[in-house]
Amino acid sequence: MTGHTPDVPAVAAAELQQLLLDTEDLDHFLQRLVVLAVDALPGYVSCGLTLRRGRRPMTVASSDHRANLVDEVQYGFDDGPCLTSLASGRTILIDNLAEDTNWPGYRTSAVAHGVRSSLSIPVSGGETLGALNFYASTPYFFGPTERTAAARFATEAGYAVTLSVRLAERAEMTEHLQAALASRAVIDQALGVIMTQQRCSPDEAFDLLRGISQNRNVKVREVAVEIVTAVSGRLPISHAHFR
């Protein structure tokens, strides 16, 4: 049987898919992603993943301290290959950073950190979400083989990152919904207490509850918790459960 060289990007992509299935925490998933990105390329490189969080790009994971530092240099200057890739959706290759004429402020700092060549590839899942930033210590490191491997991994990473972000957003929405339902339940219990004590309608009970909230400058829910706790001698069940 004739041996063959493993398809490193394909192996890394498969590991990425398995990681997405196994990992519930978004930050841990992104950190493992950049480690797999480094493994997908032959030779030693550093890698950082830049994503937009709100309107501000930031490094959400890095394979080592150098990648994080060099990414931060770009944010400081608000310019550089990573940000250009993120903004344009194009791959940005710098063969020899010491001789490159673009981004002079960034270039000087990056060279001081030992970077001689870099490759920034957009991460997209239908729209550009971020960029994978590869840094090498030697000029002309990113030849055709390295660029192909990085591009293939970035394609797989785009789908995985898109799905992981959506799952994280859905989980956050679920938490907010649970909190809202818990608040509603506690407020309803408090209204029942007020209606019994004051012999008033639901609307009148809510006006009383809201008035206490405004006078004390605390949230209606917190007033409701105090009322139910004072009557029952313990925290409301929904309050304790969702806390």
Secondary structure, 3 states (H helix, E strand, C coil): CCCCCCCHHHHHHHHHHHHHHHCCCHHHHHHHHHHHHHHCCCCCCEEEEEEEECCEEEEEEECCHHHHHHHHHHHHHCCCHHHHHHHHCCCEEECCCCCCCCCHHHHHHHHHCCCCEEEEEEEECCCEEEEEEEEECCCCCCCHHHHHHHHHHHHHHHHHHHHHHHHHHHHHHHHHHHHHHHHHHHHHHHHHHHHHHHCCCHHHHHHHHHHHHHHHCCCHHHHHHHHHHHHHCCCCHHHHHHC
